[in-house]
Amino acid sequence: MNIEHHQGIKRGYFKAVQDRREAGSMTYNWGGPGKMVIEHTEVNDDFSGKGIGKGLVIAAVEYARANKIKIQPLCPFAKVLFEKTPEIQDVLF
């Protein structure tokens, strides 16, 4: 699986691609300087149960760490993943 990051001035997204097909995506917006707000995570049905959603959130965490950014997960999936995974909570806003 390959994860691509597409960033705009106000919004961005991470996209998971596997076998040249989009497996899922996670959208975010900038909630101010140094604050990424995860809005929505979606995995295509054909890739359900394969860790795609978690991979997208982890990619955002790695990006946040590298760029000294904090994350606020509004997306229910991302929020639960942060609650259950203490090792990624260092980037929580």
QUIMOGI-V642059 format. One record per pair of residues at least 24 apart in sequence whose ideal C-beta (glycine too) atoms are under 8 Angstrom apart, sorted by the first residue. I is the first residue (numbers start at 1). J is the second residue. D is the distance in whole Angstrom. If there is no record, write none. Layout:
BEGIN
i=I j=J d=D
i=I j=J d=D
END
This chain:
BEGIN
i=1 j=52 d=7
i=1 j=55 d=6
i=3 j=55 d=6
i=3 j=56 d=7
i=3 j=59 d=5
i=5 j=59 d=7
i=5 j=63 d=6
i=14 j=56 d=5
i=14 j=59 d=5
i=14 j=60 d=6
i=16 j=43 d=8
i=16 j=47 d=8
i=16 j=52 d=5
i=16 j=55 d=6
i=16 j=56 d=6
i=18 j=47 d=7
i=18 j=52 d=8
i=21 j=46 d=8
i=23 j=47 d=4
i=23 j=50 d=8
i=23 j=52 d=5
i=24 j=52 d=4
i=24 j=53 d=6
i=24 j=56 d=6
i=25 j=56 d=7
i=26 j=53 d=8
i=26 j=56 d=4
i=26 j=57 d=7
i=26 j=59 d=8
i=26 j=60 d=7
i=26 j=75 d=7
i=26 j=78 d=7
i=28 j=60 d=7
i=31 j=72 d=6
i=31 j=93 d=8
i=34 j=68 d=7
i=34 j=69 d=5
i=34 j=70 d=6
i=35 j=69 d=7
i=35 j=70 d=5
i=35 j=71 d=8
i=35 j=72 d=6
i=35 j=93 d=6
i=36 j=60 d=7
i=36 j=63 d=8
i=36 j=64 d=6
i=36 j=69 d=5
i=36 j=70 d=7
i=36 j=71 d=5
i=36 j=72 d=7
i=37 j=71 d=8
i=37 j=72 d=5
i=37 j=74 d=6
i=38 j=71 d=6
i=38 j=72 d=7
i=38 j=73 d=5
i=38 j=74 d=6
i=38 j=75 d=5
i=38 j=78 d=4
i=39 j=74 d=6
i=39 j=75 d=6
i=40 j=75 d=5
i=41 j=75 d=5
i=41 j=77 d=5
i=41 j=78 d=6
i=53 j=77 d=6
i=53 j=81 d=8
i=54 j=81 d=6
i=57 j=81 d=5
i=57 j=82 d=8
i=57 j=88 d=8
i=58 j=88 d=7
i=61 j=88 d=5
i=61 j=91 d=5
i=64 j=91 d=4
i=65 j=90 d=8
i=65 j=91 d=6
END
